[in-house]
Structures are given as structure tokens and as C-alpha cells.
Amino acid sequence: MELSALLVEDDEHIRLALGLALADEGFAVTDAVSGEDALALLEHTAFDVVLLDVMLPGVDGLEVCRTLRARGDVPIIIVSARTDPSDVLAGLHAGADEYVTKPLAAGDLAARIRAVLGRRADPPPDDQPDHVPGTGSDRQPVVRCTNGFFAEDGGDTGRTGAHRDP
């Protein structure tokens, strides 16, 4: 079964190269060159996944992502040259399922697409919740950084048992 992908990318060279490479990986790729084009296409066409650049003319990728997430649950993977951690967090907070930075190998992107789709295809059974309320598994971990060291939930930020920020 061929999976359908909407590739939203304004750079023609990247769009063509990624489109051809993903087609070789077994995807049916439809192009959009702007956020407006993507939103218009998604009004009447369903895709298995949306691959979305952040820096688009007109409506940017983050706004497209928020709009798509408000409309439904289509898998969204941001494919961007922006590598700053704040950009990655902004993309994930906007509703993206994954954030991949350019340059990238098409095989890696195809694997990430399949992983995102695989996670969505195997939801937990209704009788087994994702977490058990009150056991601590429903809490979000708190991570803090002191002197370049990370610790979770109030742990020691010294070198022992902590991870140094590269």
C-alpha cells in the first residue's frame, strides 16, 4: 500500500529532491509551495502524513501546523533548516509529531514517517490506560539545568548521575 504525503516546501530544489527520494521510498507525494496552498489542498484531500517546512511565504509552517492540529489528527512532521532548540520546541508545541532538521537523508525521513504512522496505528487498548492516575506516571518530569548539568525532579545537578549539556 502506497502512503500519501503532502510535502509543503517553498524551495524548489529541496521540494523536487525530497519528492523524488520519497517516491523511491514508496510514497505518493503531493507538493504545496506555501502554507495557503497546503491548507487549501487539505480542505478536500486526505493525506497519511504532512511534511511541513517552517519558513514559508505567507502563512508560516507553525501556523499551518496549529491550524491542522485544530482541524484533526493528521500526522505532521516538520522538516526545517532551523536547528535551535527553541525552534524545535516551538514546532512540537504547535502540534508537530516530529521535528527533523535539514539537511537530511530521505531514507531517514522515510523511517521517521513510518515510525510516526506506526505509533498512531497501534493505540493502547481502551481497557489499558496510557498512565495510571495517582501513581506518578501521569506527572510531567521537571528537568532543570545548573552549571551546565541536568537533573530530573529535584535531583542533584552535580556530575554524578547527571548528563552534561554538550
N, C-alpha and C positions, 0 to 999 in steps of 0.2 A: 504494500500500500504506500503510495507516494504522499508525503506530508507536504502541506501547503504553508509557505512562509511569505509574509509581507515584509519586504526589505525597504525601510524608509531611510534613504541616504541621498543627500544632495550632491555629493562629489561623484561625478560620472564615472571616473576611473575606478574608484572603490566599489561603486554600485555594480558596474559590469563585472569586475573581477570576482567579487563575492557572489554575485548571482550565478556566474558560470561555475565557480567552485562548488557552491551548494547544489546546483543542478547535478554536478558529477557525484555528489554525495547522496543523491536520490530525492532531493526536494524540488517541488514545483514552486518557483519563485516569481512573485509579482512585485514590481517596483513602484515606489512612490518617491517623488523628489522633494516633497515638502510635508509639513505637518497637516496642512489643509487637505492636500491630496490623499494622505493616509486616512484622515478622518472621513473624507467623502467615500473612499473605497470601502471602509469598514461599515458604512451605513447599510450597504447592500450585499457585501461579500464576507463570508466567514473564513478565517484562516486558522491553521493549527497553532501558529506562533507569529508574533510580530517582532522583528528585529529593528531597533529604533536608534538612530543617531540622536545625540543631544543637541548639537549645534546645527539647527535647521533654519532656513529662511522663514520669516513669518512666525507661525506658531512653533515654538521650540519643542524639542523632544520631551522635556519634563512635563510640559503642559499636555502634550498628546498622551503621555503615559497616565497622568491623572485623569484625563477625560475617559480613556479606555477603561481604566480601573473602575471609574464611577459607572460606566455602562455595563460592565460584566467582568468575567474572569478569564479573558483570553491571556495565554502566557505571553509575557513581554520580556525580551532580553535587550538591554541597552548595549549598543556597540559604539564605543566612543573613544576619541583620542584624549579625552580629559581623564587624567590619571590621579589627580589629587584625591586623597581620602574623603574630603568634604564633597567632592563631585559624586563619588561612588555612593556615599550615604544619601545625598540628595536624590539620586536615581532610585535607590531602594526605598526611600521614604515616599517617593512619588508613586510607588506601586510596582516597580520592576521586579521580576522574579530572579533576575541575574544581571550582572554588570560585567561586561567584557571590554578590555581595552585594546585599541589598535596600536600597532599592527598585530595581526593575529593570523593563525593558520586556520584555513577553512575546516580542516578535519577536527581541530579543537572546538571550533564553533559548532559544528555538527554534533559532536559528542555532548556539548553543553545543552544544545537544543533537545536532544534525545533524553538527557537526564532530567531536564525540567518537565518534559512531557511524560516521562516515566513516573515521576513523583506525583504528578496530577492524576495519572491513570490508576494509581494504587492508593486510594484514600483508606484511612483506618476504618474498620467495621464500625457500624453505629453503636454496637454494644461495648466497644472498647475506646474510651476517650483518649485524645492526644495526651492529656495530663490528668492527674487526679487532684482535684482541688483540695487545698489544705495540707498537701504533703510536701510543699516546697517546689514541686516540679512546675507549678503554674507561675512561679516568680521569674521575672526577668533578671539575669545576672547584672550586677553592678561592677563595672570594671573601672579602676582608677589608675592613674599614672603619677608616680612620684619619682623625681630624679631619673627619668628615663626607664623606669621599671613598671611593669603592670602587675596588678593583683586583683583577684576577684572577691567580691563580697567582704571587704574589710580585711583581707589577708595581708600579711607582711609584704612590703614592697621592696625588701632587701633582695640581694642576689639569690638567695636560697629559695628554690621553688618558684621563682618568678621568671618572666620572659623579658629579655632586654629588647627595647624598640630598636630595630635596625637603622 
